[in-house]
């Protein structure tokens, strides 16, 4: 009996020493939900940079009722910032080279808009540390509702593990011009302790 107990404890100790996976657990090994969360973080960062307040503070109830009409360009971003009509700051990108095992995401942005140093800086910072730009959902009355910047705030916050010690972060950001759009590629993983 003592030997059996000792063996069980030994196996449990070995199991506890297994290394943590390289990246966060994916929902069905699909990076798309993470792409949506990073897109929301980048949009919040640009709005905060341009207007001095976060998306939900500026938009209020319109955050949930303002529709989107394609990828933002310089003029449509101005309509978005003036609460007239929504647009997507970043769009999903074609990612045939971005396999799930690489934990990478590819997004697109209007090239002329991305040449604005303020926009570019806000987007880059948000992709590296998305939790720093997302609005905490506990402060929002409709945190479980989709908004004009994507999925519910609770979904992005939870998926990126914001509020925990090991958050999801981006790294290895690369840019590639593709005509009127700039393709942004980056990898994501859990932050080191």
TIFIPA-848560 format. One record per residue (C-alpha): residue in one letter; x, y, z. Coordinates in Angstrom, 2 decimals. Last residue first. Example, Ala and Ser with C-alpha at 12.3 -4.5 7.8 and 13.67 -1.06 7.14 Angstrom:
# residues 2
+----+---------+---------+---------+
: aa :      px :      py :      pz :
+----+---------+---------+---------+
:  S :   13.67 :   -1.06 :    7.14 :
:  A :   12.30 :   -4.50 :    7.80 :
+----+---------+---------+---------+
# end
This chain:
# residues 193
+----+---------+---------+---------+
: aa :      px :      py :      pz :
+----+---------+---------+---------+
:  X :    6.22 :   35.88 :  -15.52 :
:  X :    6.43 :   35.60 :  -19.27 :
:  X :    3.49 :   36.98 :  -21.21 :
:  X :    1.25 :   34.38 :  -22.81 :
:  X :    1.61 :   34.23 :  -26.57 :
:  X :    0.93 :   36.15 :  -29.74 :
:  X :    2.64 :   36.38 :  -33.10 :
:  X :    2.46 :   39.28 :  -35.50 :
:  X :    1.54 :   40.16 :  -39.06 :
:  X :    0.26 :   43.56 :  -40.19 :
:  X :   -0.77 :   43.91 :  -43.84 :
:  X :   -0.91 :   47.47 :  -45.12 :
:  X :   -3.69 :   48.19 :  -47.58 :
:  X :   -4.01 :   50.32 :  -50.71 :
:  X :   -1.48 :   48.16 :  -52.56 :
:  X :   -0.17 :   45.40 :  -50.33 :
:  X :    2.47 :   46.99 :  -48.12 :
:  X :    3.93 :   44.56 :  -45.59 :
:  X :    4.39 :   45.24 :  -41.90 :
:  X :    5.95 :   42.95 :  -39.26 :
:  X :    5.24 :   42.66 :  -35.54 :
:  X :    7.38 :   40.06 :  -33.76 :
:  X :    5.39 :   40.21 :  -30.53 :
:  X :    1.85 :   40.28 :  -29.15 :
:  X :    0.69 :   39.76 :  -25.58 :
:  X :   -1.78 :   37.47 :  -23.82 :
:  X :   -1.79 :   38.15 :  -20.08 :
:  X :   -0.03 :   36.23 :  -17.34 :
:  X :   -0.74 :   37.96 :  -14.01 :
:  X :   -4.49 :   38.17 :  -14.58 :
:  X :   -6.65 :   41.25 :  -15.14 :
:  X :   -6.62 :   40.79 :  -18.89 :
:  X :   -6.57 :   37.13 :  -19.82 :
:  X :   -6.66 :   37.95 :  -23.57 :
:  X :   -9.75 :   35.76 :  -23.99 :
:  X :  -11.38 :   37.20 :  -20.87 :
:  X :  -11.02 :   40.86 :  -21.81 :
:  X :  -11.97 :   40.26 :  -25.45 :
:  X :  -15.11 :   38.31 :  -24.49 :
:  X :  -16.12 :   40.66 :  -21.65 :
:  X :  -15.97 :   43.64 :  -24.02 :
:  X :  -18.53 :   41.97 :  -26.28 :
:  X :  -17.33 :   41.23 :  -29.82 :
:  X :  -16.50 :   43.96 :  -32.26 :
:  X :  -15.61 :   47.64 :  -32.31 :
:  X :  -19.20 :   48.84 :  -32.85 :
:  X :  -20.26 :   46.82 :  -29.82 :
:  X :  -21.34 :   43.27 :  -29.07 :
:  X :  -23.20 :   42.98 :  -25.74 :
:  X :  -21.81 :   41.33 :  -22.60 :
:  X :  -20.27 :   44.54 :  -21.24 :
:  X :  -23.56 :   46.43 :  -21.43 :
:  X :  -23.27 :   48.53 :  -18.24 :
:  X :  -19.48 :   48.86 :  -18.52 :
:  X :  -17.08 :   49.27 :  -15.58 :
:  X :  -16.76 :   45.50 :  -15.01 :
:  X :  -15.73 :   45.24 :  -18.67 :
:  X :  -12.29 :   46.79 :  -18.12 :
:  X :  -11.67 :   49.07 :  -21.12 :
:  X :   -9.00 :   47.61 :  -23.38 :
:  X :   -5.80 :   49.62 :  -23.92 :
:  X :   -3.29 :   48.07 :  -21.50 :
:  X :   -4.81 :   44.64 :  -22.11 :
:  X :   -3.64 :   44.76 :  -25.72 :
:  X :    0.09 :   44.90 :  -24.93 :
:  X :    2.09 :   44.41 :  -28.16 :
:  X :   -0.86 :   44.85 :  -30.51 :
:  X :   -2.03 :   47.91 :  -28.60 :
:  X :    1.40 :   49.59 :  -28.76 :
:  X :    1.60 :   48.99 :  -32.52 :
:  X :   -1.90 :   50.35 :  -33.13 :
:  X :   -1.31 :   53.50 :  -31.07 :
:  X :    2.03 :   54.20 :  -32.78 :
:  X :    0.57 :   53.71 :  -36.26 :
:  X :   -2.43 :   55.94 :  -35.56 :
:  X :   -0.30 :   58.77 :  -34.14 :
:  X :    2.28 :   58.45 :  -36.92 :
:  X :   -0.41 :   58.78 :  -39.65 :
:  X :    0.98 :   56.48 :  -42.36 :
:  X :   -1.53 :   53.84 :  -41.22 :
:  X :   -4.40 :   55.93 :  -42.60 :
:  X :   -2.81 :   56.02 :  -46.05 :
:  X :   -2.19 :   52.26 :  -45.93 :
:  X :   -5.73 :   51.29 :  -44.86 :
:  X :   -5.30 :   48.52 :  -42.29 :
:  X :   -5.06 :   44.74 :  -42.58 :
:  X :   -4.61 :   41.97 :  -40.01 :
:  X :   -2.54 :   38.76 :  -39.86 :
:  X :   -2.40 :   36.71 :  -36.69 :
:  X :    0.10 :   34.20 :  -35.44 :
:  X :   -0.02 :   31.35 :  -32.98 :
:  X :    2.60 :   29.47 :  -35.01 :
:  X :    0.79 :   26.20 :  -34.42 :
:  X :   -2.36 :   27.74 :  -35.90 :
:  X :   -0.66 :   28.36 :  -39.23 :
:  X :   -0.07 :   31.86 :  -40.54 :
:  X :    1.29 :   31.28 :  -44.03 :
:  X :   -2.22 :   31.16 :  -45.53 :
:  X :   -3.22 :   34.26 :  -43.53 :
:  X :   -5.55 :   36.56 :  -45.44 :
:  X :   -6.11 :   39.53 :  -43.20 :
:  X :   -8.93 :   40.40 :  -40.84 :
:  X :   -9.72 :   44.09 :  -40.84 :
:  X :   -8.32 :   46.86 :  -38.71 :
:  X :   -9.92 :   50.27 :  -38.07 :
:  X :  -13.37 :   48.86 :  -38.80 :
:  X :  -15.88 :   51.57 :  -39.61 :
:  X :  -18.70 :   53.29 :  -37.75 :
:  X :  -20.90 :   56.19 :  -38.83 :
:  X :  -21.70 :   59.55 :  -37.26 :
:  X :  -20.03 :   59.37 :  -33.84 :
:  X :  -17.52 :   62.18 :  -34.66 :
:  X :  -14.65 :   59.68 :  -34.34 :
:  X :  -16.38 :   57.34 :  -36.81 :
:  X :  -16.95 :   60.11 :  -39.36 :
:  X :  -13.28 :   61.07 :  -39.00 :
:  X :  -12.29 :   57.43 :  -39.49 :
:  X :  -14.37 :   57.48 :  -42.69 :
:  X :  -12.25 :   60.33 :  -44.10 :
:  X :   -8.85 :   58.77 :  -43.41 :
:  X :   -9.92 :   55.23 :  -44.37 :
:  X :  -11.67 :   52.79 :  -42.06 :
:  X :  -12.46 :   49.30 :  -43.40 :
:  X :  -16.11 :   48.64 :  -44.15 :
:  X :  -19.35 :   50.21 :  -42.96 :
:  X :  -19.84 :   49.50 :  -39.28 :
:  X :  -23.00 :   50.20 :  -37.30 :
:  X :  -23.42 :   52.54 :  -34.33 :
:  X :  -25.85 :   50.97 :  -31.85 :
:  X :  -23.64 :   49.43 :  -29.18 :
:  X :  -20.99 :   52.14 :  -28.77 :
:  X :  -23.81 :   54.64 :  -29.33 :
:  X :  -24.80 :   54.00 :  -25.70 :
:  X :  -21.70 :   55.86 :  -24.49 :
:  X :  -19.46 :   56.72 :  -27.44 :
:  X :  -16.75 :   58.76 :  -25.71 :
:  X :  -16.48 :   56.74 :  -22.50 :
:  X :  -16.92 :   53.41 :  -24.31 :
:  X :  -14.14 :   54.18 :  -26.79 :
:  X :  -11.65 :   55.52 :  -24.27 :
:  X :  -10.84 :   59.18 :  -23.72 :
:  X :   -8.27 :   61.64 :  -25.11 :
:  X :   -9.99 :   61.90 :  -28.48 :
:  X :   -7.28 :   60.89 :  -31.00 :
:  X :   -5.06 :   58.72 :  -28.78 :
:  X :   -8.00 :   57.22 :  -26.87 :
:  X :   -9.73 :   56.45 :  -30.18 :
:  X :   -6.52 :   54.91 :  -31.57 :
:  X :   -5.99 :   52.75 :  -28.47 :
:  X :   -9.62 :   51.58 :  -28.40 :
:  X :   -9.36 :   50.55 :  -32.05 :
:  X :   -6.12 :   48.66 :  -31.38 :
:  X :   -7.66 :   46.81 :  -28.43 :
:  X :  -10.75 :   45.86 :  -30.45 :
:  X :   -8.55 :   44.53 :  -33.28 :
:  X :   -6.50 :   42.50 :  -30.77 :
:  X :   -9.73 :   40.91 :  -29.47 :
:  X :  -10.98 :   40.15 :  -32.98 :
:  X :   -7.63 :   38.59 :  -33.91 :
:  X :   -7.81 :   36.45 :  -30.77 :
:  X :  -11.22 :   35.19 :  -31.86 :
:  X :   -9.74 :   34.42 :  -35.32 :
:  X :   -6.75 :   32.38 :  -34.03 :
:  X :   -8.72 :   29.10 :  -34.35 :
:  X :   -7.23 :   26.12 :  -32.56 :
:  X :  -10.72 :   25.10 :  -31.43 :
:  X :  -10.64 :   28.03 :  -29.02 :
:  X :   -6.93 :   28.38 :  -28.55 :
:  X :   -5.12 :   27.67 :  -25.32 :
:  X :   -2.51 :   30.38 :  -24.86 :
:  X :    0.92 :   29.86 :  -26.32 :
:  X :    4.07 :   27.82 :  -25.75 :
:  X :    2.26 :   25.30 :  -23.58 :
:  X :    3.29 :   25.27 :  -19.90 :
:  X :    6.03 :   22.78 :  -19.17 :
:  X :    5.15 :   19.57 :  -17.30 :
:  X :    6.44 :   19.64 :  -13.75 :
:  X :    3.04 :   19.00 :  -12.17 :
:  X :    2.77 :   15.71 :  -14.06 :
:  X :    6.05 :   14.58 :  -12.51 :
:  X :    4.79 :   15.35 :   -9.00 :
:  X :    1.53 :   13.53 :   -9.70 :
:  X :    3.45 :   10.50 :  -10.97 :
:  X :    5.61 :   10.44 :   -7.82 :
:  X :    2.57 :   10.81 :   -5.55 :
:  X :    0.93 :    7.82 :   -7.27 :
:  X :    4.13 :    5.78 :   -6.94 :
:  X :    4.46 :    6.61 :   -3.22 :
:  X :    0.84 :    5.64 :   -2.61 :
:  X :    1.39 :    2.30 :   -4.36 :
:  X :    4.59 :    1.68 :   -2.36 :
:  X :    2.79 :    2.40 :    0.93 :
:  X :    0.00 :    0.00 :    0.00 :
+----+---------+---------+---------+
# end
